[in-house]
């Protein structure tokens, strides 16, 4: 038995592969559609169970949308040595008001509550990281992962999250109903609510989230929660006439009153830095986040990233990387799943289209114990030059970063020796060369040859049909395990 592999999928789509053992040729189109629907049902079932499954055929694969996660078949002897326990999705999920009772229990025990902001679809990856690497339980509030804050004043480091928010107030349906019945209207009610909780809870929350750094500026961002990326959730929760800017303004006004107007107010835009410079002075911005859903309203403050040093004991912070590629939380989630195979090979991690090296850097940040040997290949000299600079800035050995075609440049790597293969496959949006079926086929064959028993391969591509076809071509070697839809870009942060 081996643990179910996890999949990250940008831009959800209906993609399936044949079950292991199914013949790869001579399948009629109608039969293929039936087969795909059948596999999808198994896919959904696997996503709900999320526990260990048998690995039939030569490789164990998870496929959906544009991302593929591969686990090399494990022999019985290797199963005894590398057995892993899957995390049950049922254990992490919550329904009804179970999330609220859990949060209330944590608060009654004197604990704080954290909330992870990550890309749409990565919530399960966050829960998995919390459970496996930190031994922490989590609950879901409006589709967002909340957890008990147990890591001291600095807060936890989550490789799968873009940002961590320290909650200082959470109310539910009955209390929201009281706000809506306020005689002076919902905005007055929101302002009074924000003022009251800011007076009682914000000072300690600021001290924890900002590590004692006093902010000069405060800004409020409203993040609606719910289906369709939360659009319209603020109206469902607070009334048909409310707007996000007015909700933000009302909460900001209450916080300023509570702080005696000692901080400047600023509108917050997604992606705005936590510090801003005015002449020779640098001001720290306290970003207050309001999570609004039909059954909750929560206020929190973004955890301030350290300006310098590395007090959290990370291998290196992302700010140390001169030029990163994909979003850190997406790269971190892909790396986290690959790192689960650490020790299966000879300490080798391969990216056959490494670009600036973001996936290899994310793997280095997540890896436990001595660094593996990182092997990256790319045909673009400018990308390789940036990758070398990134590795040098992080103190990593770049002697195996190579300029060339992975189909030729990795022939010297011993078969069955690699712990993990990660790749953001060329898709033709930016890098046209290599965005073809021939290259995709070669990467899958290469991964099959290089991976050690128990190894993992994580592939990302927006060419969903092309990736699907490459997998179906070698259907006997692949088996679907689980699929998740994942969004990319700032607009998909939730």
ZIPE-V45777 format. One record per helix or strand of 2 or more residues. SS is the DSSP state (~ for helix, > for strand). FROM is the first residue (numbers start at 0). TO is the last residue. Records with the same first field share a line. If there is no record, write none. Layout:
SS = FROM-TO + FROM-TO
//
This chain:
~ = 28-48 + 75-81 + 88-91 + 97-107 + 122-133 + 172-179 + 185-208 + 227-229 + 232-237 + 243-257 + 317-319 + 327-338 + 357-365 + 380-392 + 405-408 + 436-449 + 463-472 + 474-476 + 489-491
> = 58-63 + 66-71 + 111-116 + 137-140 + 143-148 + 162-171 + 216-223 + 263-264 + 274-277 + 280-292 + 295-301 + 347-350 + 372-377 + 400-402 + 417-423 + 450-459
//
